[in-house]
């Protein structure tokens, strides 16, 4: 089931929750709505479901205008963050509820309802808990039951509002993998809301990044991470270092720190250089293309990498920088807490002060006009 949103707009009193926005979701896609609190994610999800009406715009399912169609007739399954299970009903009765309250003309027979419930409980790997009550389940089990209940009416679209927000990290990761496999197996169209970047990148076919009721970027996870199109997207995804670049005599400078940019019109200006941790190298001395003095404040081994926290020394920055090294790199150079080191970007993304989108991507070491590397 494809979904097409055209110029959807929504206000609550004087607050504009959604500016006019449009979005095309293809049949069978899993779409993540990602953004900070107040960005309009849940409002948009509820408008798709029919739980909330838009002020303007149209919604089409497979080319059919459903803008004014009641939620009962949209064939949409909705999973809430807090599970919304009925405490006085068994697991099996919770899953069956949506089928039992269907219009009599569409309601399956009792035998068919039991068959479908048993099949769904086996699908979510909880068939052995059919007679238990919600209070006897773990958080992860409750979320699976909520998903089974949403799927019981065989919806053409599944919508999920922060489905794993109340779970601990390990259960969240396990359930993400399980949901993605279930989605691929059953081939339904799904849209979920999250503020967790890892969750969006891991689950989605495409991610819709939202801010202040607007869509900032729509892209597949690989492209979104590789090519964020605005400062907001860079800032929201985090784990990025920002150099306040003041252009001065062919260099970006901040106090004692400097970086040599390419000599182009696009980069010969003030702005901001974004450098990801794994694209920042550190050494015991500066080089001709970068001099970013730091003091090491922490060295944290995390899995296959080592995260080195760096305090700028002799230049202005409100944030601690981070470099990501391999264990072999750390063993070779023997960096220590408190040591003075010098950073040098390998790849950076530059936004001029008059520029909010499409950064200039720069790679170091730079090459001069004679195609020779500068001294490093």
N, C-alpha and C positions, 0 to 999 in steps of 0.2 A: 504494500500500500504506500503510494507516494504521498507526500504532504507538500503543498505549496502555500506559503504565506505571502500575502501582497499588502504592503503598506499598513501593517498592523500598528495601531496606536492605542495607548491606554493611559489614563490619568486617574488619580485618586484625589479628588478635590483640586488643590493647586499644584500637587506633586505629579509630575509627568513620569510615570513608571516605564513607559516604552515610547520612544520617539518612533516615527514611521519607519518600519523595517520590513524587509522582504527576505525570504529564505526558501530554497528548494531542497527538499529531502527526498532522496530516491527510494524506490521500493527495496526493502531488505537492509537498508543502512542502519547502523547504530551511530547516533549523533550525540555528542556530549555538549551540553550548554555549560560553559565554564566562565567564571567571573567572580569578583568579590561580592560580599553581601550588599544588597541594594542595587545590583546591576540589572535586575529585571528578569533573571533566569526563571524563577518559579512562576512569576506572573505570565510569562510567555508559555510555559508548560501548561498552566491551568487554562489558558485561552485555547490552546490546541485541544485540550481534553473537553472543553465546554463547561468547565467548572467556573469559569470567569468569562464575561463578555468583553470584547474589544470595543473601543469607542468608534474606531474606523478601521477599514481594511477588510480583506476577505481571506477565508481559509478554504482550501480545496483538498479533498482526499481523492486521489486517483482521478482528478479532473472534475469531481463532483463538489459543488459549492455546499459546504456544511456550516457556513458562518452562523446561521440561525437555527441549526439543527440541535435539538436537545441532547445533553450528554448521554442519555439512555440509548439514543439511536446512532451514536457515532462509532460504536464497536471499538471502544478504547479501553484498555486495561490501565489502571493507575495504582502505583505502589508508593505509599507514603513513607516518610522518613521514620516515623514512630510505629510502623507496622500496622496500627489500627486494627488489631485482631480482637475478636469478641471473647472476652475472658470467660464467659459462662458457656461457651461452645467448645466442643472437642476440636482437635486439629482437622479431622475429616469434615466436621460440620462447618468449620470456618471456610474450607476450600469449596464446599458445596453451596455456600450461601448465595453467591451470585447466580447460580443456576436455579436455585429454588425460588428466587423472587422474580424470575423472568416472567413476562406475559405468558398466560396459559397456552396461547397458540404456539409459542416458540419454545416453551419449556420442555426439555427432554424428559423421558420417562424416568421413574425412580431407579430402574435397573441401569439405564444409560448414565444417570447422574453418578451412581455408585461406581460404575465402570470407569468413568472419566476421572473421578476423584482418586480412585486407586492408582490409575495410570499416572496422574500428575504427581502423586506422593512418591511413586517409584522414580519418576523423572527427576525430582528434587532430592532423591535418596533419603526420604524420610518415611517410607511406607510403614516401618515398624513403630512409628509414633502416632498412628492414626487416632488412637483413643485417648491420647494425653490432652492436657489443657495448656493454653499458652504460658501460664505461670510455671509450668514444669519444663519449659524449653530454654535453651540458651539464646543469646541475641542472634547468632548466626542461623540457628534453626528457625526462629521466629521470622527472620527476613525471607528464608526460603519458603515458608508457609505463605507469607504475604505474596510472594511471586507466584506460587501455585494458584492461589485464589484469584489473582489478576488474570492468569492464563486460562482459568476454568471455562470462561464464557467464549473462548477462542477469539480473542480480540484481534483485529487486523493491525493495531498499533499498541505498543506497550510504552507507557510513560512512567518514569521513575524520578521521584523528588528526593535528592540526597539519600539514595537507598542504603548506603553503608556508613553514613555519618555517625551513627551511634555505636559502632562496633570498634573493637580494638584492632591494631594494625595488622596482626597476622590473620585474623578472621576476615578482615576487609580484603586482604590480598587473595586469600583462598576463594572468597565469594566472587571477586571480580573475575578471576579465571573461570570459575564455574558458570557465571552468567554469560560471559563471552562465548563459551562452548555451547551453552543452551541456545543462545541467539543464532549461532551458525547452524545448529542442528534443526531448529524449527523455522528459521528464515522469516521471522517477523520483522517489521520496522519498529525501531525503538529510539526513544529520545530520553536522555537522563540529565538531571541537573547535578552539578558538583562544583565545589570551590577547590577541589584537590587536583593539582596539575598532573600528578602521577596517575591518578585514577582516569582522568580524561585522556591522557596520551596512551595509556595501556588498553583501554576499552574501545575507544571510538574509531570508526572508519574516518570520520571527519570531526573536527572540534570547532565549535562556534564560540569565539571569545567575545564576551559582552562587558560593557562598561556604561554606567549611567543611562541605561535603557537603549543603548545603541549596540550594533554589531561592529566590533573592531576588526575582526579577521575570521575567515572561514577557510580551513585547510586541513589536509590530512596530517596526522601527528608528526611524521618525518619532516614535511615541508614547513609546518608551523614552528618546529624547534629550530630548523636550519635557517629559516627566513622570516622571523617576526617582522611585521611591516610597520610597527610603530613603537615609540618609546613606552607607551602603556603596556603593550604585550611583553616587551622585554622586562619591564619592571614587575609585571604581575607574575611572570614565570620565575622570577627570583634567581638566586645563585649566579648573579652577574655583578661584576665590578664596574663602577662608573667613574671615569676620569673627567673632571671639569676642565675642558680643553680651551685655554686662552691662546689664540694664535699670536705669536710674537717672533718675528724674524725667522720665518720658515719652520718654526717649531710650535707644538702645543706645549704650553708651560703652565705650571702651577707651583709657585715657590721654587724650591730646588729641583723639583721633578720636571722632566720633559719627555716628550715622545716626538720623534720625527715622522711627520705624515708625508704622503706623496705630494709632490709639488703640482697640485691641480687646483682649478678654480673651485671645485666642489669641497675641497678639504682645507683651503687657505682661508679659514674663518673660525670664529669661536663656535663652540658647541659641546657635545658630550660624546665620549668614546666609551662604548660598552665592550667589556672583555669578559668572556666566560672563564671560570676557574681552570678548566682543563686546557684553555688556550693562553694561559699566562705562565711563563717560565720564570724561575728565580735562580739567581746565581750569586756568588760572593762578591762580584764587582759589576758595575754598569757596562754598557756597550755604547757604540756611537749612535745608535738609533733609539735608545731608551735609557732613562735614568729615573727609576721609581724606587726611592729608598724606603725600606720597610724594616720594622722590628718584628721578629716572629713572636707571637703571643700564645700560640697553641699548635700542637701537632697531633692530629686525631686520625689514627688508622680506622677506616670504615670499609670493611669488605676488601675488595681488590685494589682500593686506592687509599691514598693518604691525603687528608685535607689539612692544609697549612693555613692558619689564620694569621693575617698580616696587618700590623698597625702602620699607617703612613707616617713617615718621619720627615719633617721639614717641608711639608706641603699640606694643603687643606683637603680633608675628606671627612664626612660625617659618619662613614661606615668603615667597618673592618673589612679588608679585602680577603679573598680566599683563592688559593692556588691548589689544584688537584694534581698530585704526583703519584707515580708508581712506587711500590715498595722498593724496587731496584734502584730508582732514582734517589730515594731518600738514603738508602744504604750506601750509595756511591758518594754522595756529597756530605753526608753526616750533618745535616742541618740540626740546630739545637734551639730550644726555646730561649728567647732573649737575643738571639744572634741578629746582626744587621745583614740584610740581604737586599738585592736589587731586582726588581721585576722588569720583565720585558714581554709585551704582547706578541703572540704569534699570529693571531687573527683578532681583528676588532671591527666594530660596527659603529660608524660615525653618523651622528645627527647634528646638522648645523642648527643654530639657534632659531632660524627661520623655517625649520624643517621638522615635521611631525611624523612623516612616513617615509618608507623606502630608504633605509640607511645605506651609506656607502660602505661596502665590505672591503677591508684592507688586510693584506697579508704581509707579514714581515719574515725575513729581511727584505727590505726594499731593494730594487735593482735600478742602477743608474742608466743614463742614456747610452752608455757603451756596453750595456748588458752585463756589467760586472757587479757582484754583490758588494754592498758596503761592508766595512769592517765590523765584525761581530765579536 
